[in-house]
Amino acid sequence: MIRINENYLKLKPSYLFTEISKRVSAFQENKPETTLIRLGIGDVTRALPHACIDAFHRAIDEMAADETFKGYGPEQGYAFLREKIARYDFQERGADIQADEIFVSDGAKSDTANIQEIFASDIRIAIPDPVYPVYLDTNVMAGRAGDLSDGRYEHIVYLDSTAENGFVPSLPGEKVDLVYLCFPNNPTGATIRRDQLEAWVDYARKNRALILYDAAYEAFIRDEQLPRSIYEINGAREVAIEFRSFSKTAGFTGTRCAFTVVPRACMAFDGTGATHSLHAFWTRRQSTKMNGVSYPVQKAAEAVYSDEGRAQVKEFVGSYMGNASLVRNAMLNLGYECAGGENSPYVWIKTGMDSWEFFDMLLNRAHVVCTPGSGFGLCGDGYIRISAFNSRENVEMALDRISRVLKG
């Protein structure tokens, strides 16, 4: 008989954003005339930058003629895009990353989910709490998490991220093999200082561990003293894999383009202690399971690095950061403690009550959708996350509604 992967039975009953969608749909069925303002899921609302659209159109025209048509492209991505990424995202900031160490994909979510396939099933994993659910859920699916008890899995090392530590977790008190880090952080909006990131790299080198570093929101960092890439830290090439995305940077959430950096110096070990290239393993995995991102999408992504594209992306990101400042200042003025919103598009707000109760209050009384913090882990209970991804007009309207409810 056909049998299931029983690790799926260990997953929590509902994915966070599925539950949000269910509650929002139920509200709209009961009150179809009510206009909701969505500041929950991190989806952008602005159109693609004009430079990307123009490049998209030119690439589509190429696909319309036999002599310029493109079929299967390289699984790792076209050289024209990988070279631009290496130059502008890394080398210009002093990070020694080469084009052939970059793997273009359809999303950072996919890559952070799939990367765990190349590691042993019995490794010890450290994951921050609160955390983007994909890191944890994919390891549950793979059988590394153990049983769920009192909201946590028995084999996972949880790295508490709290107001007391500035939402930057401390090094684990025990040896672990794989560490997930995300900065600017989703969901808390926190950022990590250079010295703090150096400590993590030193830990990984000392313990022969690997860091999976999600930098999908690096474009939102305004403080030039903060690192944008883990590869700005000496020694990180040997112990870190970094994930990035064009989704929030340039509005590619519906277009789908991202990349993962796996340096050639990054190694892992087999049962005998022999070293193996993670670059080679990821190449093999992607070549087997992926046929690459479409040519027009990669040409559109390349346009992000043109002079015109860089200026448009700067304005694009700036508009969302303006929204984040509005949210942060409004909630502070209402007397709520906040994190994020200064170098990230998310504002993490301490509510003083159950996260889902606060979510329901804003949904039903302010007609605003946020994200309950408890959906990101036990340390998220009592918080909500508000996203800056919407128009200025809608954000201002949402904050007015929220203010009326919270003052009322």
Buried (B, 14 or more C-beta within 10 A) or exposed (E): EEEEEEBEEBBBEEBBBEBBBEBBEEBEEEEEEEEBBBBBBBBBBBEBBEBBBBBBEBBEEBEEEEEEEBEEBBBBBBEEBBBBBBEEBBBEBEBBBBBBBBBBBBBBBBBBBBBBEBBEEEBBBBBBBBBBBBBBBBBBBBBBBBEBEEEBBEBBBBBBBEBEEBBBBEBBEEEBBBBBBBBBBBBBBBBBBEEBBBBBBBBBBEBBBBBBBBBBBBBBBEEEEBBBBBBBBEBBBBBBBBBBBBBBBBBBBEBBBBBBBBBEBBBBEEEEEEEEBBBEBBBEBBEEEBEBBBBBBBBBBBBBBBEBBBEBBEEBBEBBBEBBBBBBBBBBEBEBEBBBBBBBBBBBBBBEEBBBEBBBBBBBBBBBBBBBBBBBBBBBBBBBBBBBBBEEEBBBBBBEBBBEBBEE
